[in-house]
Amino acid sequence: MPSVIRPAIDLANWGAAAAHRVWWRSHSRLTDRWGTSQISTSRISSRDLCSPMWPIGLIPGLAPLPIAHPIPGYAVLPIFTRRVSLYQESIHLVTRKNAGIYRVRDLIGKRVSLGEPGSGTLIDAQLVLAEYGIRSGDIEVEYMKPDLAIERIRRKQLDAFFFVAGYPARAVSELAADTEIELLPIDGSEAERLIERYRFFARDDIPAGVYRNVAGVETISVGAQWLVANSVDAELVYGITKTLWSKSSRKLLDEGHAKGKQITLDTALQGIVVPLHPGAARYYEEIGISTE
């Protein structure tokens, strides 16, 4: 019998500490059922995703990430959606305790990391600050990856940083374990206007006790969508979608990250801002979920 060539897929991750990395690790055990020979992971930014140099030109690419607008060359599978989504990625505005920061406006004059260049976190942070009337010149702006920002907080070389992830975020948990921190609320009329103006934001809260000795706060969040390159074969995407909603996947989701329990078929197609991939659309139509 002739050998069967099984495709390879590169799964692009949106950051080292986000909840979806835990999700990917849980699902790596299902690769054979997807009919693939190899699954690798890459860390990307929004800038990478929009660049022709991203692996889509080499091997088909799948990416779970917060997204708020259509991206050329991509469709939604989807698994992750934006509002009432399979899980929400909360905006964490983390500050050093006793830094004299109690509300967003108190960031004026402080050293604040908005996220690394090209990241979705940076975009979210800029929108939040603008809504509160804070310009880049009002703060000492830093553009850092989360791990560097966390280390600077520990050394008291930074006053606050933005971090977008499903809670509990391991990076924040580890910081709270050895450093006194607080979360700033993103609430009030400013939050209401952000939600009204930008469809991808939603109301959210981070409960007390999620992080050691950190009080709960109201905040806003963005949902995550799973993107697949238009070039990926429809039959393969159909198989992946079917497998991801199987009983085996349900078990993995429930036993993995805390956000896994929020991933349900009931909300799989809510808040889509990118066209649905034909392979995924076929599966949803087969099980009676309208894709129109």
N, C-alpha and C positions, 0 to 999 in steps of 0.2 A: 504494500500500500504506500502511496506517496506520503511524504511527511507533511504535516499540517503546520503552516506558519502562523503562530499566534502573536497578535500585536502587542507592542509594549506601550505603556501609558506613563506619562510623567504627571504626577499629582503635585500641583503647585500650592504651597502653603503661604498664608498671609502673615506669618510671624511666628516666632519661636514659642511664644507663651500662650497663644490663643487656644480656646477650647477645641477648635476644630482639629488641632494637631493630635489631641487625645483621640478624637473621633477617627482620624485617619489610621492611627496605630491600631485601634480596635478592629477596623475593617480590613486591615492588611491580610487577615486570615481568610478572607473571602475571595482572594484574587483568582484562584482556580475556577471558581464559579463564574467569574466575569469572562473567562475565556482568554486571559492574557498570560503572556509568558513572563512578563517582568513589570513591576511597578516601582518607580523611583519617585522621590519627592524633591522639590525645589522650593526655596523660599524666594518670594517675589514681592514687588511693590506694585502700586497702581501704575507707575511709570513703566515698569518692566512689562506689565500686561499689555499695555498699549504699544509696545515696541515690537517691530518685526523680528528682533533678535531673540525674543522669548521662544522657548522650545517648540511652540506650535509649528515653526518652520522645519523642525527636525523630527519630532515625534508628536502625536496628538497630545493635547494638553487638557487637563481638567483642573479647575481651581475653585476652592471654597473661599469666599471672601465677602466682606461687606461691600455692597455696590449700590449705587443710586442712579445710574444712568446707563444707557446702552453703550456697548463697546464694540467697535467694528470687528467682524470676524468671529464673534462669539454668540452662543445661544445659551439658554438656561436648560439644565437637565430636568427640573431643578430638584435639589433636596433642600437647600437653605433658602428661605424667603425673607422678605423685608419686614412686614408688619404682622403681628400675631404670628411670628415666624416659628420655624422649627426650633430655633433658639435665638435669643437676642444677645448682641454684644454690647455690654454696658460701657458708657464712657466713665472711666475712673479718673477723677481729678485728685491726685494724691499729693498731700503736702506733709512737710515735716511738722510734727507737733511742736508747739511753742515758737513757731515761725511768725506768729502774728497774722495768720491768714485764717479768716473765718467765713468768708464769702468770696465769690469770684472777683468782685471789685478790689478786694484786698491784694490781688496779685500785682497791682500796679507798683512798679519799682522793685519787684522781686525777680529772682532768677528762675525762669520757667522753661522747661523743655516741652516743645509742642509735638515732638515725634520726629522721626528721621525723614529727610527729603524724599518725596515720592510716595509717602505712605498715606493711607486713608486716615490715620490718626491725625496727621498734620492738617488735613482738610477739615476734619471735624473740629479740631481745636481752634482753628482760625475762625470758623463759623460761630462757635460758641463765644469766643472773645469779642468778636465784632458785635454780636447781639447785646453783649453787656457794655458796649461802648469803649472797649479796650483796644487800642491800636498797638502795632508791633513796637513802636517807639516808646510806649508806656511801660514796657517790661524789658528785662534783660533776657532776650530770646536765645534759647539753645535748641539745636536740632539733633536730638540724640536717639539712638536705639534704646529700647526699654532697659536692657541690662546695664548700659552705661549710666542712664538716668538714675537707676536704682542705686548703683554704687556711689554716685555723687550725692544722693540723698543721705546715704549712710555716713559719708564723710562731711556732711553739712556744707557741701559745695554747690548745692542746688536747693531751691525752696519748694518747688512743685513740679509735677510732670503729668501729662495726659497719657492715658493708657486705655485702649479699647479692646475689651475681651469679655467673654462670658465668665461670670463669676461662679465659683471661686477661681480667680486667676492665680496659678501657682507662683508666678513671679511676685505678685503683691502679697500673697500669703507668706512667702519666705522673707520678704522685707518686713512685714508686720511682726514676724517672730523674733526679730532681733533689733528692731528700730521702732521708736514711737512715731506713728503716722496718723493722719486723719484723712477722711474723704470730704471733699467740698461738695455741697449740693448744687446741682444745676436745676433750678426750679423757678417758680414764680412766673411773672408775665414774660420774661425773657425766654424761658423754656417753651411756653405756650406759643410764642411767635415763631420760634425755631421749628416746632412741630407743624405749625400751620404753613410755613413758608417752604419747608423742605420735606417732601413726602417720605424720605427714607428715615427720618427721625421718628421715634415713638417714646411715650412716657415709660419710665422704668424706675426701679428702686433697687438698691443694694441693701439687703437686710442687715441689721445689727448681728454681730457674731459670725458673719461670713469670714471676716478677718480678725485676728486676735486683738482684742481691746479697741476695736474700731466701731464707732456708732454707725447705725444705718443712715442712708441718705436717699433723697429723691434725686434722680438723674434722668438722662435721656439715653437712648440706645439706637443702634442700627442693627438690622438683621443681616444675615449672611446668605448669599446665594452660591450655588455650585455652578460654575461656568464650565462649558465644554466647547472646544473649538468646533466651528462649523464643519471642519474637514473630517471630524471623527465619524466613522461609519455608523449609520443609523441602527443597524442590527446590533452592534456592540453596545451602543448607548441604551437601546431597549433592554438588553440583557443586564446591564449594570443597574438600570432603574428598577427592574423587576427584582433583582437580587437584594438591592438596598431596602426594599420594603418587605422582605421575607421574614419569616419567624426567627430565623437565625440572626438576622440583622437586628431585629427588635430586641433580642436578648442581649446582644453586644451593646446596643445603645443604652439600655436600661442599666447595665452593669458598668458602663464607662463613666465619662464625665457627667457631672450633675445635670448639665444642660441636655443630655441625651434623651431624657424623658419628655422633653418638650418637642422632640422631633416626631411629628405624626402626619399621617396622610390628610387629616382634616385641614391642615394649614399649608400643605405642600405647594399649592399654587397661588397663595395669597401674596399680594404685593410685588408681583413680577414686573420688572422694568426692562427686561431683555427678552427677546423672542424665545419661545420654547423650542428646544431641539426636536426635530421630527421623530427621532427614536424614542424620546421620553414621552412626547405627545401620544404616540401610538399606545404605550403602556397605560397611561392614565385614561385614555378613551376606552381601552379594553375593560378596565375595572369600573367603568361608569362615572368617571370624573371628567366633567366638561373642561376642555382646554381653551374655550372661546372667551 
